[in-house]
Amino acid sequence: MSESVECSELPEELLQPIGKGLDTRIDILRFRGVSKSWRSAISCSDFIPRFPLNFPNPFPPPLRRRRRRLFWLALFHDEADHLHQQTVCLLHETILYRLTPSASSDKGWLIKIEDCKCEMHLLDPHRERYESESDSPNILPSNFVLLDYDTVELTRAHTLEIQSLIRIGRVNKVVMFNDCHVFVVYGDGKLGHAKCGDESLTCLGEKDMEFDDVIVYEGQVYVVDRFGIGWWIKINDSTLDLVEFWNPCGSDCLKTQKHLVESDGTIYIVERYLDREWRGRHYFCVVGFKVYKKNEWGGEWVLEESLGDRAFILRSDCSLSVSTREFFGYEANCIYFTQQNRIHVFKLENNSITNADLKEDKVYNQTAL
């Protein structure tokens, strides 16, 4: 039997290929912190983040009117086309981690990291990005030492940053699959797809189809439409097909928005109920949620009355489930969501919504569901 070798005594010819295979700055820092030989095997300057990536403009150029007799109208369209060509789209990736003290606690914090060219940005896990550096909170102490903590990668989220001088539409969700396929759910419910290197996106589905969410689950890509029907995106060598995969789930599509959440290996559909009669607001007020779990023995969805010790976090770039026994700051059997840049909590036990990020004890009692 061969004798075991300490990690710090591994030969340099093994350390270099291992270090070059790391794809996050946190992994690089932890690698370099093992020993002097590991630190000398790879430099932080050798790490080049893959993201952000250039991405095709998901929106087509402005439509030209048929009547082009007016000279000023022709100039307007030419200028709009020029500005559309100048639009820059960048695909960003952030990683959500569970950060725990190495020796003192079973509980940890949910953090979000974005690797940039020269540094690592710590972001609020409930918000896509900050408007400025001063808006970003410093939740870590000044004497923070990464090696004193364990980090577990939970999931990766993707967003599109669109820099445009003309008015464009909205993107609700972006998902990357197998490091090359990118799926986009538009604000109007359309579903687009592009591979890395493509010059434009291709719309999937029929013209009258509208989708709410897309997720990578068990190595496949699924979408849910406004009627609660689940679709499997079958990726072939040169084509993509939408295959109806799940039976309809939920209620009136005009009053709800549906989210796909994976929890403990099981897929859930979360219905966000919206008050579309809300007065004096430019957004739809959230009035409640319902949660449906996929029946393992049949094709039906079952209404869940409780999430147990889990908490669901609904985000614009991804949704996830966390155990309240493993994370600080989350209450069991609750759904956390953001509305108008404020974090709210929906409690399934009494159908109430509270302002999680305010000191006010304002509760919206929900009795409509």
C-alpha positions as CSV (number, residue, x, y, z in Angstrom):
1,M,0.0,0.0,0.0
2,S,1.4,3.4,-1.0
3,E,1.8,6.0,1.7
4,S,-0.5,9.0,1.7
5,V,0.9,12.4,0.8
6,E,0.0,15.7,2.5
7,C,-1.7,18.2,0.2
8,S,1.1,20.7,0.8
9,E,3.6,18.2,-0.5
10,L,2.1,17.6,-3.9
11,P,4.5,18.1,-6.8
12,E,4.4,21.4,-8.8
13,E,3.6,19.5,-12.0
14,L,0.2,18.6,-10.5
15,L,-0.5,21.9,-8.8
16,Q,-0.4,24.0,-12.0
17,P,-3.0,22.1,-14.0
18,I,-5.2,22.0,-10.9
19,G,-4.9,25.7,-10.4
20,K,-5.5,26.5,-14.1
21,G,-8.8,24.5,-13.9
22,L,-10.3,26.7,-11.3
23,D,-12.9,29.1,-12.6
24,T,-13.8,31.4,-9.7
25,R,-11.7,33.9,-7.7
26,I,-12.8,32.4,-4.4
27,D,-11.4,29.0,-5.5
28,I,-8.2,30.7,-6.6
29,L,-7.8,32.4,-3.2
30,R,-8.5,29.2,-1.2
31,F,-6.1,27.3,-3.4
32,R,-3.3,29.8,-2.8
33,G,-4.0,29.8,0.9
34,V,-3.1,26.1,1.4
35,S,0.7,26.4,1.5
36,K,3.6,28.3,0.1
37,S,4.1,25.9,-2.8
38,W,0.4,26.1,-3.7
39,R,0.6,29.9,-3.6
40,S,3.6,30.0,-6.0
41,A,1.9,27.6,-8.4
42,I,-0.6,30.1,-9.6
43,S,-0.9,33.9,-9.4
44,C,-4.1,35.9,-8.9
45,S,-3.2,37.9,-11.9
46,D,-3.3,34.6,-14.0
47,F,-7.1,34.4,-13.3
48,I,-9.1,36.0,-16.1
49,P,-12.9,35.9,-15.4
50,R,-14.9,34.6,-18.3
51,F,-17.7,37.1,-17.6
52,P,-19.1,39.5,-18.6
53,L,-19.6,38.1,-22.1
54,N,-20.6,40.1,-25.2
55,F,-24.2,39.1,-26.1
56,P,-26.4,39.9,-29.1
57,N,-29.1,42.5,-28.6
58,P,-32.2,40.6,-27.7
59,F,-34.4,43.3,-29.2
60,P,-34.8,43.9,-33.0
61,P,-34.3,47.3,-34.5
62,P,-37.3,49.7,-34.5
63,L,-39.9,49.0,-37.0
64,R,-40.0,51.3,-40.1
65,R,-43.3,52.7,-41.2
66,R,-44.3,52.1,-44.7
67,R,-44.7,55.8,-45.5
68,R,-41.3,57.2,-46.0
69,R,-42.2,60.3,-48.0
70,L,-41.5,62.7,-45.1
71,F,-37.8,63.5,-45.1
72,W,-37.6,64.1,-41.4
73,L,-39.3,60.7,-40.7
74,A,-36.6,59.0,-42.8
75,L,-33.9,60.7,-40.8
76,F,-35.5,59.6,-37.6
77,H,-35.5,56.0,-38.6
78,D,-31.9,56.1,-39.8
79,E,-30.8,57.6,-36.5
80,A,-32.8,55.0,-34.6
81,D,-31.2,52.2,-36.6
82,H,-27.7,53.7,-35.9
83,L,-28.4,53.9,-32.2
84,H,-29.7,50.3,-32.1
85,Q,-26.5,49.2,-33.7
86,Q,-24.5,51.0,-31.0
87,T,-26.4,49.1,-28.2
88,V,-24.1,47.0,-26.0
89,C,-25.3,43.8,-24.3
90,L,-23.3,42.1,-21.6
91,L,-24.0,38.7,-20.0
92,H,-23.1,38.7,-16.3
93,E,-22.7,35.7,-14.0
94,T,-23.0,35.8,-10.2
95,I,-22.5,32.9,-7.8
96,L,-24.5,32.3,-4.6
97,Y,-22.6,30.7,-1.8
98,R,-23.2,29.4,1.7
99,L,-20.6,31.0,3.9
100,T,-20.0,29.4,7.3
101,P,-17.4,29.7,10.1
102,S,-15.0,26.7,9.8
103,A,-15.3,25.6,13.4
104,S,-17.9,27.5,15.3
105,S,-21.3,27.2,13.7
106,D,-23.6,25.0,11.7
107,K,-25.4,28.0,10.3
108,G,-24.1,30.4,7.7
109,W,-24.9,33.3,5.5
110,L,-26.2,33.5,1.9
111,I,-23.8,35.7,-0.1
112,K,-23.6,36.6,-3.8
113,I,-20.2,37.1,-5.6
114,E,-19.5,38.5,-9.0
115,D,-16.0,38.1,-10.4
116,C,-14.8,41.2,-12.3
117,K,-11.6,41.9,-14.2
118,C,-9.6,43.2,-11.2
119,E,-11.6,42.4,-8.1
120,M,-14.4,40.4,-6.5
121,H,-17.7,42.1,-5.8
122,L,-19.9,41.1,-2.8
123,L,-23.5,41.7,-3.6
124,D,-26.8,41.6,-1.8
125,P,-28.4,38.2,-2.6
126,H,-31.8,39.7,-2.9
127,R,-30.9,42.3,-5.5
128,E,-29.5,42.0,-9.1
129,R,-26.8,44.7,-8.7
130,Y,-26.2,48.0,-7.1
131,E,-26.6,51.4,-8.7
132,S,-23.2,52.5,-7.4
133,E,-20.3,51.3,-5.3
134,S,-21.5,53.4,-2.3
135,D,-24.8,51.6,-2.4
136,S,-23.2,48.3,-1.8
137,P,-23.1,47.3,1.9
138,N,-20.0,46.0,3.6
139,I,-21.4,43.0,5.5
140,L,-18.0,41.4,6.1
141,P,-15.6,42.7,8.8
142,S,-12.4,44.4,7.8
143,N,-10.3,41.6,9.3
144,F,-12.2,38.9,7.3
145,V,-10.0,35.9,6.4
146,L,-11.5,33.6,3.8
147,L,-9.7,30.5,5.0
148,D,-11.5,30.9,8.4
149,Y,-14.8,30.1,6.6
150,D,-16.2,27.3,4.5
151,T,-17.8,28.2,1.2
152,V,-20.3,26.0,-0.6
153,E,-21.5,27.0,-4.1
154,L,-25.3,26.8,-4.3
155,T,-26.1,28.1,-7.8
156,R,-25.1,30.4,-10.5
157,A,-27.3,33.2,-11.8
158,H,-27.1,35.2,-15.1
159,T,-28.4,38.6,-16.0
160,L,-28.2,40.9,-19.1
161,E,-26.8,44.4,-18.9
162,I,-28.1,46.4,-21.8
163,Q,-26.5,49.8,-22.5
164,S,-28.7,51.6,-25.0
165,L,-29.5,55.1,-26.0
166,I,-32.9,54.2,-27.3
167,R,-36.0,52.8,-25.5
168,I,-36.0,49.0,-25.4
169,G,-38.0,46.3,-23.9
170,R,-37.5,44.3,-20.7
171,V,-35.9,41.0,-20.0
172,N,-37.4,39.0,-17.1
173,K,-35.1,36.0,-16.8
174,V,-31.9,34.7,-18.3
175,V,-30.6,31.1,-17.9
176,M,-27.4,29.6,-19.2
177,F,-27.1,25.9,-20.0
178,N,-24.0,23.8,-20.6
179,D,-21.9,27.0,-20.8
180,C,-23.2,27.8,-24.3
181,H,-27.0,27.9,-24.6
182,V,-28.6,31.1,-23.3
183,F,-32.4,31.3,-22.8
184,V,-34.2,34.6,-22.3
185,V,-37.7,35.2,-21.1
186,Y,-38.9,38.6,-22.3
187,G,-41.2,41.0,-20.5
188,D,-44.0,40.2,-22.9
189,G,-43.6,36.5,-22.3
190,K,-41.7,35.5,-25.4
191,L,-38.9,33.0,-25.2
192,G,-35.6,33.6,-27.0
193,H,-32.5,31.5,-27.4
194,A,-28.9,32.1,-28.6
195,K,-25.6,30.2,-28.4
196,C,-22.4,31.9,-27.4
197,G,-21.1,33.6,-30.6
198,D,-24.5,34.0,-32.3
199,E,-25.3,37.4,-33.8
200,S,-29.0,37.3,-32.9
201,L,-31.6,35.4,-30.8
202,T,-34.2,32.9,-32.1
203,C,-37.8,33.0,-30.7
204,L,-39.1,29.6,-29.5
205,G,-42.7,28.5,-29.4
206,E,-45.8,29.7,-31.2
207,K,-46.6,33.4,-31.6
208,D,-49.4,33.3,-29.0
209,M,-47.4,31.5,-26.3
210,E,-46.3,33.5,-23.3
211,F,-43.9,32.1,-20.7
212,D,-43.2,33.1,-17.1
213,D,-40.0,31.3,-16.0
214,V,-37.2,29.0,-17.2
215,I,-35.0,26.7,-15.1
216,V,-32.3,24.1,-15.4
217,Y,-33.5,21.1,-13.5
218,E,-31.8,17.6,-13.5
219,G,-29.6,18.5,-16.4
220,Q,-32.5,19.7,-18.6
221,V,-34.1,23.0,-19.4
222,Y,-37.8,23.6,-18.6
223,V,-40.1,26.5,-19.0
224,V,-43.6,27.2,-17.6
225,D,-46.1,29.3,-19.5
226,R,-48.8,31.6,-18.2
227,F,-51.3,28.8,-18.0
228,G,-49.1,26.7,-15.8
229,I,-48.1,24.2,-18.5
230,G,-44.6,22.9,-18.2
231,W,-42.5,22.5,-21.3
232,W,-39.2,20.6,-21.8
233,I,-36.8,22.3,-24.2
234,K,-35.4,19.4,-26.2
235,I,-32.0,20.4,-27.5
236,N,-31.0,18.7,-30.7
237,D,-27.8,19.0,-32.8
238,S,-29.2,21.9,-34.8
239,T,-32.8,22.5,-33.6
240,L,-34.7,23.2,-30.4
241,D,-38.1,21.7,-29.7
242,L,-40.7,22.5,-27.1
243,V,-42.2,19.3,-25.7
244,E,-45.2,19.5,-23.3
245,F,-44.0,17.8,-20.2
246,W,-46.1,18.8,-17.2
247,N,-49.9,19.1,-16.8
248,P,-51.3,22.6,-16.2
249,C,-50.9,23.9,-12.7
250,G,-52.5,26.8,-10.9
251,S,-55.1,29.4,-11.6
252,D,-56.1,32.3,-13.9
253,C,-53.0,33.3,-15.9
254,L,-54.1,36.9,-16.0
255,K,-53.9,37.3,-12.2
256,T,-50.7,35.3,-11.4
257,Q,-47.1,35.0,-12.3
258,K,-45.4,31.6,-12.0
259,H,-42.0,30.8,-10.7
260,L,-40.0,27.5,-11.0
261,V,-38.1,26.5,-7.8
262,E,-36.1,23.4,-7.1
263,S,-36.0,22.3,-3.4
264,D,-34.4,19.1,-2.2
265,G,-34.4,17.7,-5.7
266,T,-38.1,18.3,-6.3
267,I,-39.6,20.9,-8.7
268,Y,-42.2,23.4,-7.4
269,I,-44.4,25.9,-9.1
270,V,-44.9,29.1,-7.0
271,E,-47.8,31.2,-8.1
272,R,-47.5,34.9,-7.3
273,Y,-50.9,36.5,-7.1
274,L,-51.1,40.1,-8.4
275,D,-53.7,42.7,-7.7
276,R,-54.2,44.1,-11.2
277,E,-56.7,46.6,-9.9
278,W,-54.0,48.4,-7.9
279,R,-54.6,52.1,-8.1
280,G,-52.0,54.9,-8.3
281,R,-49.0,52.5,-9.0
282,H,-47.1,51.6,-12.1
283,Y,-46.6,48.0,-10.9
284,F,-48.8,45.2,-9.8
285,C,-49.1,44.7,-6.1
286,V,-48.4,41.2,-4.8
287,V,-51.3,40.0,-2.6
288,G,-50.3,36.4,-2.0
289,F,-48.7,33.1,-3.1
290,K,-49.6,29.5,-3.6
291,V,-47.1,26.6,-3.9
292,Y,-47.5,23.4,-5.9
293,K,-45.3,20.3,-5.7
294,K,-44.9,17.8,-8.4
295,N,-46.5,14.5,-7.5
296,E,-43.8,11.8,-7.8
297,W,-46.3,9.0,-8.5
298,G,-48.4,10.8,-11.1
299,G,-48.6,13.8,-13.4
300,E,-50.6,16.0,-11.1
301,W,-49.5,19.0,-9.0
302,V,-50.3,19.0,-5.3
303,L,-51.0,22.2,-3.4
304,E,-48.5,22.5,-0.5
305,E,-49.7,23.9,2.8
306,S,-46.3,24.1,4.3
307,L,-42.6,24.3,3.3
308,G,-41.4,22.7,6.5
309,D,-38.1,24.2,7.6
310,R,-37.5,25.6,4.1
311,A,-37.7,29.2,2.8
312,F,-38.1,30.0,-0.8
313,I,-36.3,33.0,-2.3
314,L,-37.7,34.4,-5.5
315,R,-35.3,36.5,-7.4
316,S,-35.4,38.1,-10.9
317,D,-32.2,36.2,-12.0
318,C,-32.9,32.9,-10.2
319,S,-35.0,31.4,-7.4
320,L,-33.8,29.0,-4.8
321,S,-34.7,27.1,-1.6
322,V,-32.7,27.3,1.6
323,S,-32.9,25.4,4.9
324,T,-33.5,27.7,7.9
325,R,-31.4,25.3,10.0
326,E,-28.4,26.1,7.8
327,F,-28.8,29.9,7.1
328,F,-29.1,32.9,9.3
329,G,-31.9,35.5,8.8
330,Y,-34.6,33.3,7.2
331,E,-37.8,32.1,8.7
332,A,-39.2,28.7,8.0
333,N,-42.3,28.2,5.8
334,C,-41.9,31.6,4.2
335,I,-41.4,33.0,0.7
336,Y,-39.0,36.0,0.3
337,F,-39.5,38.3,-2.7
338,T,-38.6,41.8,-3.8
339,Q,-41.1,44.5,-4.8
340,Q,-40.1,48.1,-5.5
341,N,-36.6,47.4,-4.2
342,R,-37.9,46.2,-0.9
343,I,-37.7,42.7,0.5
344,H,-41.0,41.2,1.7
345,V,-41.9,38.0,3.4
346,F,-45.0,35.9,2.7
347,K,-45.9,33.5,5.6
348,L,-47.8,30.4,4.4
349,E,-49.2,29.7,7.9
350,N,-51.4,32.8,7.9
351,N,-51.2,34.2,4.3
352,S,-49.6,37.5,5.5
353,I,-47.0,39.7,3.9
354,T,-44.6,41.8,5.9
355,N,-41.9,44.3,5.0
356,A,-38.8,42.3,5.8
357,D,-36.3,45.2,5.2
358,L,-38.2,47.9,7.2
359,K,-38.5,48.5,10.9
360,E,-42.2,49.1,10.5
361,D,-44.5,46.3,11.6
362,K,-46.9,46.7,8.7
363,V,-48.7,43.6,7.8
364,Y,-51.0,43.1,4.8
365,N,-53.5,40.4,5.8
366,Q,-54.5,38.3,2.8
367,T,-58.0,36.8,2.8
368,A,-58.7,36.6,-0.9
369,L,-57.0,33.2,-1.5
